[in-house]
Amino acid sequence: MIRKFLLAIATGACLTVSAETADSLALEEVVVTGTRNATDVRHLPMTVTVVGRDMLTAEHQASVLPTVMREVPGLFVTSRAMMGYGVSTGAAGGINLRGITGGAGQLMVLIDGHPQYQGIYGHPLSDSYQTLMAERVEVLRGPASVLYGSNAMGGVLNIVTRQAKQDGVKTNINVGAGSYGTIQTEASNQVRSGKFSSTVAAQYGRTDNHRPRMGFEQYGGFVKLGYDINDNWSTSLTGNLTHWNASNPGTIAQPKLENDQYITRGEVSAALANDYGCTSGALSVYSNFGRHKINDGYNVGGNPQTDLFRSKDAVSGVSAYQSVQLFEGNRTTVGFDYQHIYGRAYYTNRETGDVVTTPQRLMQSAHSHADDVAGYVDLRQNLNQWLTIDAGLRYDHHSVAGGEWIPQAGVVVRPIETGEVKAMAGKGFRRANPKEMYLYKSANEDLKPERLWNYELSWRHRIEKLIYGVNLFYIKGDNMIQTVTIDGSPKNINTGEIENWGFEVEAKYLIDQHFNVRYNASYLHMKNKVVAAPVLTNFAGIDYRQGKWSATLGLQYIKDLYTAVGNDETKENFWLLDASVSYAATRNLSLWARGENLLAQKYEINLGYPMPRATFMGGVSVSF
């Protein structure tokens, strides 16, 4: 019935409207994150940066985050070691964009448009975002709450998964080893035969890292099956599962013992998609789930923990949208989202495994369910060859927090064929997560949603082999959730404010068939300073390819990175030089090497956790 209903809409729309104009079919860079359906980025008022698989795999990184951080201006990811981010106290992997942090759940990570975050604490799980699954990563800077709801108030990072495009079988095995006993391995197989396609991948990595009691081990897998029902309809089934064990040694000043984490995260989704050219859409169901077991550890000279923290969570839902060209130059998208958010946090006795319900633990337990239902519409209209307007509106209703209206509007002006000016204003919001409402003594069930408005103006221009862009933004927000002391006790309340402004610059230049250079920079001014949000970032990279050789060299400068704010304000400035090289020894065999922090800089990103000096990896890649 669902397929017949969508088919009726699609057929009616296609009979009413002819094919899209030649201009809209002359796609330069197609994205899906800012609009759900595949769209030329030149016609969107928001700022979207795409990092393709060639770039993601150039340096043989197991995670997408190190590469994305360098390629996207204004994006910064915290780190504490050579491999592994971890969770809980002392963890890294916090994603910060324009001073809006994913650690607080204000920035959303998606996999194929489906939200990926911890159901109780609301933050991304950075060790889950593996390169083995990614075809490309699209980063939308600025609020995306019209399409994705709560937690997308500062932007989204969407991992678009791999799918075989050409008939045949392709297998790749990649093995590497390096500093501090680090090992990373990955194997993938892709098949396409007629209407059927599959991608299967698995990975294993481990390291001792550069400090005692800082070991990390991870293994996981990814699978995607696709089937083209006919020229217009397709279906897919996707799943990934990863498990990691991470240890936190504590800060240099306050080392810890037995602070160990055992985390399992997974995601499954199924989708039915249609594409008739003048209309396209999809219906998908998904579930993102996790199991956490954490030993909080103890300081040297203290007593070992007798209990273990445990949690279970899941974010499951249904997403449906249909994008239709109602008349010439128009694209209207209507969508519906439903989410069920589940979380349970509790403690168990370390020896017996029994659930602990002693008085001191009662205020540190939560078992919550919540449902979220939303509908949205996005209207984009090309008024002529040089002008596009866009407006969107979402109504989002949460079973605990109530309803929220989210508008956005933008305009794109193309004064010349190769350049466009974009102006955008959008609202973002985030509802309090179960941890803020129910966990610990600071819990407050009366918290209201955080809200902000983002305004930006950008210019993008292509001149033969050069592409460059400049973006200005201003962010104003209130109702930010902060923990304050009231009558001698901590309490979460809506008291914080955000007022950030800055600019971002991007440029790419193809020197010749062998050399390509790229550059990006960002400046951020914060009225209220935030940890892990650098004031200034600069990155310059050069890529070289000739014959059997390929190489990448990148230099990044970070200035005024806050590792502590308030009375103990601390900042870091540092340069990072990274390089990688590959040599295709035979048709099926290539050798590679990678070096990071080649200037051997001494610096910290997480306060009290010094980063490693120069590190090296080398390996072999086999394809057949």
ZIRA-V908606 format. One line per field, one symbol per residue. phi: phi as a letter, one per 30 degrees, with the letter a starting at -180 (. if undefined). psi: psi as a letter, one per 30 degrees, with the letter a starting at -180 (. if undefined). A space follows every 50 residues. Layout:
phi = ???
psi = ???
This chain:
phi = .dddddddddddddddbddddedddddcbdbbddaicdbdddccddcbcc cddeddcdchddcddeddddccdicbbdbbadbjcibieidcidcbbhic cddcicbccbbhicdbaddccicdcdddccdeccdabccccjebddcbid icdckbccdcddadccekbbbbbbbbbaehidbbbabbbbbbbidcbbbb bbbbbaadicbdhbdbbbbaabbbcbbddadcbbbbbbabbbbbcbccdi dddbdbchdcbbbbbbababbbbbacidbaaabbbaacbabbbbcdiade jccddcbcdbabaabcabbbabcbcdaeicbcccbbbbbccbabbacbdd cciddcbdedcddcbbbbbabbbbbbbbcbbddadcbbcbbbbbcbccdc djcbcbcaaabbccdbdcbbcbbbbacbbbddceddcbciddebdcdcdd bbbcbbbbbbbcbhccbbabbcbbbbbbiddbcbcbhibdadbdbdbbbb blbbbbabbcdadccbcbbbabbbccdcdbdibddbbbbbbbcbbahdcb abbbbbbcbhddcabidcebbbbacbcbbbbbbddbdcbbcbbbbbhddh dcabcceibddddebbbbabbcba
psi = eeeeeeeeeeeeeffeklllleeffikejklfegfelkkkffgkfljkkk jleeeefeghkflfeeeeeefjkfkkkllflekkealakglagkkkjhgk kffggfkkkljhgkkjlkfefglljfffikfffkelkkjjklkgfeefal fgfflkjjjklkkkfkkakkkkkkkllakhgkkkkkkkkkkkjcfklkkk lllkkllfaglkhglkkkkllkkkkkkjeaffklllkkkkkkkkkkkjfl leeillkgikkjkkklkklkkjkkjgdfklalklklkkllkkkkjfallk faklkflkkllklkjllkkklkkkjelkgljkkklkkkkjkkkkklklke effkkkhleffeghkkjlkkkkklklkkkkkjfafgkklkklkkkkkkfe falkkjllklkkkifleglkkkkkklkllklkleefefklffkjfgklkk klkkklklkkkkjcgkkllkkklkkklagkkljlkkhgkkkklifllkjk lalkkkkkkjeafekkllkllkkkkkejkkkgjkekkkkklkkkkkbfkk lkkkkkkkkhjjfklbfhkklkklkkklllkkkjeaefklklkkkkhfgh kjlkekkfikllaklkklakkkk.
